[in-house]
Structures are given as C-alpha cells and as structure tokens.
Amino acid sequence: MAKPKRRYICQACGSVTHRWQGQCPDCGEWNTLAEEAPTTVFSAKHDLSSGGRPIAFEALDAPGEVLKRKSTGLAEFDRALGGGLVPGSAVLMGGDPGIGKSTLLLQAAAKIAQGGGSAVYISGEEAAGQVRLRADRLGLAGAPISLAAATSVRDILTTLSAMTPPALLVIDSIQTMHSDQIEGAPGTVSQVRASAFELIRYAKENGVALVLVGHVTKDGSIAGPRVLEHMVDVVMSFEGERSHQYRILRCIKNRFGPVDEIGVFAMEGQGLAEVGNPSMLFLSGRDTPVAGSAVFPAIEGTRPVLIEVQALIVRLASGATPRRAVVGWDSGRLAMLLAVLEARCGLNFSSAEVYLNIAGGYRLADPAADLAVAAALISALADKPLASDAVWFGEVSLAGEIRPVAHAAIRLREAAKLGFRRGFGPAEAGGDENFTALTLLPNLVDRIMGGA
C-alpha cells in the first residue's frame, strides 16, 4: 500500500495543495490552508471488480412515480424554484448576513405546515427561543413547525429516522453541522462536505425536500468546498443591500427548472412580502424627466423586468484625474463602452468623472443593457433628458454596432404593459411601428442630440 500524501485544503475556496503555505495560491487568502486527514491510497493491484452488490438497470422510459412539486406558499419563492419544491431534492441557499435567509425559510416552513404538510426547522446558529421570538414577530407563532436547535448530524438523522419523513427539512446552516465520523471543527471543508452528504442522502432516500442555508465569503460566493454546489440540485442566492428594502432571490443552478429565474421580496415589519410587479418597484419616482436616466427591459429567466439606469457626468478642471464609479454593473464593461463612445462617436469623457447606478439596488449582467447605459451616458453628457416613454436595449460591439439580443418581443410587451410607447434597439427586433431600429452607435448619438 502506497504511503498517503498530506493534503492541505483552503477553508475559503476549497483548493487543494500538498504543502502548507501562508497564502492560498488560488484565492489569495491568508492562513486558510488546513491539513485534511489522509485517505487510504490503494496500489494498482487492488481490484474493485468483485465483491460488490450488483445494481439493477432500468430503461429510460420505464414507468415510475411522477414527482409532484410542493408549493412553498410563497409565489415568488416558487417562481425562483421553477414551480415549487421537488420531493427528494436538495436546495442550497446563500446570501449575506442579515439579508433575510432565515426569515424567508421560516415563512416558507410556516406556510407548508399551515397547509397540512410537515415542516422541520433545525437551527445550528440560534437557540430555539430565539427562533420562536422571530416567529412571534412575523406573526407565525401558531404555525405547527417542528423546531430544534442542534449541530450533530448523527443526532439529527437519528431523530428524523424515528419519525415520519417531513415534507420540508431546513438546516440553518450547513457550516454549523458536525459529523463525528470526521475529525475537525464545524465549518471546515471536510466537515461541511461530510455533513451535507449525509443529509442529502437522507433526503433522497425518504423523498424529503431539503434546504441548506450556506454562509458566503466576502466576494459573495458560498463558503466551503465548491463540491457542495455540485452535490445539491438547486443553488440559490439571496441578494440585495441591507440598506435597501428590496431583496432578490436568484436561482443559479436548477436541475428541475430554468436557471436565472428570480423572485422579488420587500423587507417589511411583518417579514418578507412578495413583490408581484417588480418593474414598478425599480421605476418609482420617474414623474419628472431627468438627464442621464434610461429604462432598460431586462430578462431574468423567463421574467421581464424594467430597470432604470442612471448616469451622472461631472466636468473636471484640467489636470485632475477623472473617477469612474459603478453600482450594479460591471466596471470593466463601462470602461469598454466609454472607449467605444470616444473612438466611434467622438464624445469626450476623458476629462469628466462618470458615475453609473442601477436603481433599486439591482445588479445587471445582461449584455443587452449596453444601449441603455450608452443612452444614459450620452444624455448626461448633453444634459438633455431622454423621452420618458421609451425603453432602450441592445448589445454594443467594439466597432460601434448595435447587435441583436434575445427575447426582444418579450421585452417590448412588458414595456407596453407599463405605458411605454416607444422602443429603441437593434434592427432585428423591429416589426412594430413604435420601434426605432438602431444599427450603429452614432445613430444613437444623433437620435438623442436631435431629440429622441
């Protein structure tokens, strides 16, 4: 038998190295490498082709039980999940501290329990009394939820095995769980991986919908080993600024439905309230036209959402270094767009500070937002408001061309619902008398300067 090698695993990103060092070579974090217990390494002579239990194969079209989704009682939560919770599925939900993960899951568990299903809520971070205090504040004190405060996976599975499998099992959080089969403190890579594996296996064997709450690192990714995201069926991110009232539940991975679906919630005194029409949410306060404001019809999964893009240009004295500040969009894409506007349209941004903001704490990643950002920048530079009844969408290339984007018809229909009468975008999205096709970025400059 070969001698096992030492392995050091980064507690921040999960990368593996065979020697200890002060800084992780992958994520750059300091003092995060921890030694993992060595595993047995077998020689090439070890044969695994015998001694096991034969497995039974099935045809792809073999008849089987149809899995019916279970509604959480929250329409926005169900939308983000693709229609509801699938029995036997494992959901991993991450988000910043204090964003409302525990509140949302407590509300979902209460809805399921009040609807006749059984819900188990196990907290590893709070005492049972603290959870009851939150439930009382949310008006859910009478919900028949099975509540416990525990961190031992063995104790949890022993208790669950002695009772009827619940419809929903919430573990808050997976980083606090501890398996006595593995050495190490809770939260280490080996502990998180082993604890999640045992809980997921229980959920799949008993048809239980499992929701694991995960901590996040300072850059917003879920803490612990990356393999945790591969083990679960659904990965969700609860986003938003704590200073803002609104929260966005975004689906990043979904084996049972579309990816990038979102649910929108508003944090209120009685907990998280659903926002059925998020477009009105991100377009509030647009009564008076202001220079540097453009409306972009975004697509999140299958849902169109109208977003307001705001830009501000501040002229500087000669010799000063201009600043570029971005909130809710990619700063690298802004730099590229400014370069295209200068090179292809002859606009001068080099002597001005540029501030770009996506209203409502929203974060955009859709390349179709290029045209709306460009329109807002040109409007701010000219100090001339855009038409209040127009939306802008399209991808801008380095050659200054307006390229086509997906779901143009859906974007325009959503805009029409909210009273927008005109649309500006790539020629391929035309077909409507109220739509103005733009092929080159200079066409956009001429349109705005000429009074779009």
N, C-alpha and C positions, 0 to 999 in steps of 0.2 A: 504494500500500500504506500502510495506516494505521501511525502510529508506535506501537510496542509500549509498553504501560504497565508500570511497575515493579510487582512483586508481592512482598510480604513474607509469609512463611508461618511460623506459630508452630511451633516444634520440639516443643512439648509436646502441643498439641491439634489442630494441622493447620489452624487457621482462617487465612483469607487477608485481608489488608488492603493498601491501595495506598499507604500511607505508613508510614515507620518510627516506632515509639514504644517507650518503655522497657518498658511493661507491655502484655501481650496483653489486648485488650478482652473476650475471651470467657472464658478460663480464669483470668486474673488473674496469670499467672506473669510474672516479670521477666526481661528480657534474653533472650527466647526467639525474637524475630522475626528471621528471616534472609531476605535477598534471594534470590529464585529467578531463574535465568537467564530473560530474557524470551523468550516464544514468538512466532513469526511470526503476525501478525494480518492476514488477507486482507480485502480490501474486499468489498462486496456483489456486485461484478461477477464475482468468482471463482466459477466453475461446476464443481461436482464430479459432474455428472450424466453425464459421459462420460470415456472414457479408462481406466476400471477394468476389472477382470476379472469377468465375470458369475458369480454364485453359483447353486448348484443348490438348489432347494427340495425338501423331502421331505414325504410325508404323515405325519400323527401316528401312524397305525397301520402304518407301513412296517416290514417285518421287519428286524431288526438283531441284532447280537451282544448277548447278555444279559450284563451285568456281574455277576460273582460277587464277593462280598465276600471279602477276605483276612483271616483271623483273625490278631490280633497275638500270640496265645499267652497273653494275659492276659485272663481272662474279664471282669474289671471294666472294663478298657480297652475291650473290645469292646462291653460294655453301654452305656458312655457314648457310643460312636460310633454306636450303633444297630444293631450286629451285626458290626462289623469295618470294615476299610479298603476303600474303593471304588477300584478302579484308575482312575487319571487324576484323582483328587480332590486338593484342597489343604487341609490342616488347619493352622490357626494355634493354637498353644498358648501361653498366657501364664500368668504366676504370679510371685510374689515371689521375690527372690534367695534361693537356698538351700532352696527348698521341695521340690525333687526332680524338676524337669522333665527335666534331662539324665539323671538316673538312670533315670527311668521309660522314656524313649525308648531308652536304651541296652539296657535289659532287653527291650523290645519288639523292637528290631532283632536282638538275640541269639536270641530265640525264633523269629523268622521265618527267620533264617539257619540255625539248627539244624534247622528243619523242612523244609529243602530249598529255600527261597526265597533270593533275593539281597538283601542289605541294604547300603546305603551310608550311612555316617555322616560328615558333614563338619562340623568344628568350626572356628568363627572366633574363639572365645574362649580355647580351650585348645590346647596343643601335643598332638601325637599321643601322646607319652609320658604326659602327664597323663591322657588318656582311657584309655590302657592300664592305668594304675595304678588307676583307678576300676573298670575291668572285672575286674582281678585281685582287688580287694576284694570284688566282687559274685560271684566265682566264675564269671565269664564269659570268662576269658582265652582259652579254646579255641574260642569262637564264631567262625565264618568270616565276620566282618564286614569290609567294605572301608572302611578308616578313613583319613581325610586331614584335615589342618589347612590351610585355605585361606580367603581372603576375596574373591578376584577371581571375579566371576560368569563372565567370559569364560573363565578357566582351568577353572572347574568344568564349564561346559557343553561346552567343547572335549573335556575328558576323558571326560565321560559319553557324548558323541556317538560316541566311538570304541569304546565297549563295549556289550554287551548291556544294554538298559534294566533297571534293578533293580526288584524288587517294592516296595521301600521306600527313599525318599530322605529323610534327616533333615538339616536345615540348622540349626545351633545357633551363632548366632542370626541372624535376618534383619537386625538392626540393625548387624551387623558386616560385611555384604556390601557390595561396592563394584563399581559398573559404570563402565567407562572411557568410556561414552557420555555420562555426566552429570558436570558439574562439582560439586564439593562433597565434604566429608568423609563417611565412612561414618556412618550414623545420621541424616543429615538427611532431611527429608521427601522430597525428590526422589530421593535415593539409595535409600531404603527402597522407595519406590513402583516405581522402575525395576527394581531387583534382583528384587523379588517378581514383577513382571510377567514377566520373562524366565524365571524358574524355574517359574512356574505354566504358562507356555506350553509349556515342555519337558515338564512332567509330563502335560499333557493330550494332547499330540501323540504321546507314547510310552506312555501307559497306566501311568504310574508314580504310586504313592501318595506324595505329598509332604507332609512335616510340617515346618512352620516354627516355630521357637521365637521368641517375642516378649518383649521386656522390658516391664515395666509401670511406670506412673507412681506417685507416692506415694498417689494415691487408688484404686489397684488396676486402672485401665483400661490397655489395651495401648498402649504408647508408639508414637509415629509418626502418620502420617496415618490418619484414620478410614476412608479409602477402602480401606485394606489389609484391613479386615474385610469389605468388600463384594466384594473380589476373590477371597477364598477361599471354599471350600464349607462348611467346618466351623470354628467358633471355640470353643475350649475354654479353661477357666480351671482352673488347679490351685490349690486353696485350702487353707488350714489355718494354724495358728500353729506357728512353728518350735519353740516350747516344748512343743507337744503332739506326741504320737506319730502321730496320725492325719491323713491327707490326703484331700481330696475332689476328684475330677476331675469338673467340671461342664461340660456341653455348653450353650453359649449360643446358637449358631446351627448348624443342620444341614440341608443340602439333601437329605439322603438318609435322614433318620430323625427321630424325635421330639426336641423341644427340652426342656431341663431334665432330661435323664437324668443320673445321677451314677454314678461308680464310687468305691468307698471303699478306701483303702490304709492300711497301717500301716508307718511307717518303722522298720526293724529293722537289725541289723548287717549282714545279707546283702542289703540293699536294701529295696525296697518290696514288702511282702507283701499279697496280696489279702484283703479282709475280706468274706466271703460273707454274713454276717448282721449288718449294721450296727446293727440295733436293739439287739442285745445289747451292742454297743460303747457306745452312748450311754446305756444304762440300768444300767451297772455300779455296784455299791455302794449298792443300794436295799434292803438287808436290813432296816434299821430305819426305820420311818416318821418323817419329819421335817416339821415345819410349813413351809409355803412351797414344797413340791415337788409338781408336777403333771406328768403324762405326756401328751404330745401326739402323735397319729399323723399325721405329715407325709406328703405325697406329693411325690416328686421324679421328674418324668417319669411313668413307669409303676410306680415302685418305692415301696412304703410303708415309711417309716422311723419308728420310735418314738423320740421325743426327750424328754428331761427338762428341764422349765422350772423354774428355781429363783428364788425371791424372798426378800428379807430386808427387814424393816421395822425401823427404829431410831427410837425416840421421842427428840425433842429438847427441850431446855429452851425456855421461851417466849422469843421474840425472835430465836432463831437461824434462819438461812436454811437450809431443807432442801435436800439434794442429791439429784439423780436420776442414777443411773449405770446404763448398759445395755451388756451384752456379748452380741453375736449377734442383736440385734433392733433394730428401728427406734425411735430415741428419741422421734421425733415421735408414733409410734403409741402408745407408752407414755404420753406426756402426755395424749393423747386419751382413752385407756382410764381413766386416773386421774380425769380430769374427768367421765367418764360415771359412774364408781363413786360419786363425790361427789355429783353432781347427781341421779342417778336412784335411788341406793341409800342415800344418807345416810351414807356412810362417810367418815371424816376422815383424809385423807392429807396435808393441808396442813402439819401440824406434825410430820411424820416424814420421815426420809430413806428413799428407796426404791432398792433395788439389785436388778437383774434380770439373770440369767445363763442362757444356753443351754448346757447341759452338753456337754463334749467338744469345745469349740471350733467347734461347729456354728453356722451362720448361717441364720436363718429369715426368709423373706419371704412366707410363706403367710398370707393374712388369716384362715384358719381357726384360727390359733393364738391368736386373741383370747380365746376362752373359757378355754383352758388358762392363759394369762397372768393373766386375771382370777381364776381359781380359786386360782392360786399366791399372788396378792396378798392375797386375802381370807383364805386360810389363814395367811399370815404375819402379817397384821394381828390375827387372832383367836388366833394362837399355837396352832393346832389342826391336826394332820396330816390330810391327805386320805386317803381309802381307798386302800390300796396296790394294789388290784386293779382300779382304774378308770382310764379314759382320758377326756380332755376335748377337744372340738373344736367349733368354730362361730365365725362372724363376729359381732361385736358392733357394732350401729349406734349412732348418736348418741342415738337415742330409747330405748336400753337394750334393744332387741330382739335375740334370738338368731337370726341369719339362716342359711339353708341354705348348704351348701358342697358342692363336687363330690367324687365318689368316696367317699361315706360308707361304702358296703358294703365297699370295699377296705380302708379304714382299720380297720374293726371286725374284719375277718377276720385282718389282721396282728396286731392286739391279742390276739385269741383264740389265735393260734398261740403266743404268748409267755406265756400263762397269765393274761391279764387277763380278768376275768369280767363287768365292767360297763363301760358307756359312757354318757357324758353329752354331749348335743348338741342341735341343732335338731330340731323335731318331724318335719320331712320325712325325717330319716334313720332314723326308727323302723322298726317291724316286727319287732323282736326283744324277747322278754320280759326280757332282761337290759339293755335300753337304756332310759334315762330321758330323756324329751324335756323340754327347757327352752325356753320361749318368750320370757321376759323375764329381764333381768339380776337383778332382785330375787328371782326363783325360785332362782337360783344362790346368792345370799347366804343365803336361808332353808335351802337344802339343806345348805350347808357348816356353818352355825351349828347346824343341827339334827342333824348327824352323818351326812353322806353316806357 
